[in-house]
Amino acid sequence: MSPPNEYAMEDWFSKENSTSKQTISDNEIIANVLKSELSDSDTESDYEEEKVTFSHGIELGDQYLKFLEKQSVVTQQEIMTVYRLQQKLRREKFKVLKQPTIVSAFANVKDKCRKESNK
């Protein structure tokens, strides 16, 4: 490897010194960080999923089944698979609706305790 010639060294130093360097104050750095955090939180809120209730999900499933039945590329076996999933959701919805809420369970216990204490 040959030693660098004087011209190459001067050229390299002049390019390094001539590049524009931007100095940023602490306040500008903080402002830029805060601005980027705000824009990040804006985009995250755009992607929030809406909650789908059992009833609405089952209704959408019914519509999907109607759609699938009209498609020639979908087999009867595939439709039956979706139908079975739909039936499973209906049974699960029934179980969820049958379960008492904590508030109503405590209210029932409270009522029973009152009745027993009055005896």
C-alpha positions, 0 to 999 in steps of 0.5 A: 500500500502506497502512502497517500499523496499530499493532494489526497490528504488535503482534499480529504481534510477539506471535504471533512471540514466543509461538510455542513454540520447542523447544531441543534439546541437541547430545546429543539431536540426535546421539541422534535422528540415530543412532536414525534411521540405525538405523531406516533400516538396519533397513528396508534389510535387510528388502528384501534379495533372496535369491540364486536359483541357476540350478537353482532359477530353471529349476525356477521357470520350469518351474512358470511354464510349467505355469501359463501353459499352463493360462491361456486368456488366454495365447497359444501364441506367448507360451508359446513365448517363455517356453519359449525363454528357459527353454531359453536358461537351461538352455544357460547353466547347462551352460556355467557348470557346464563352466567350471572354477573357479580353484582347480581350474584352479590345482590342475591346473596344479600337478599338471602341473608336478609331473609334468613336474618328476619326469621 
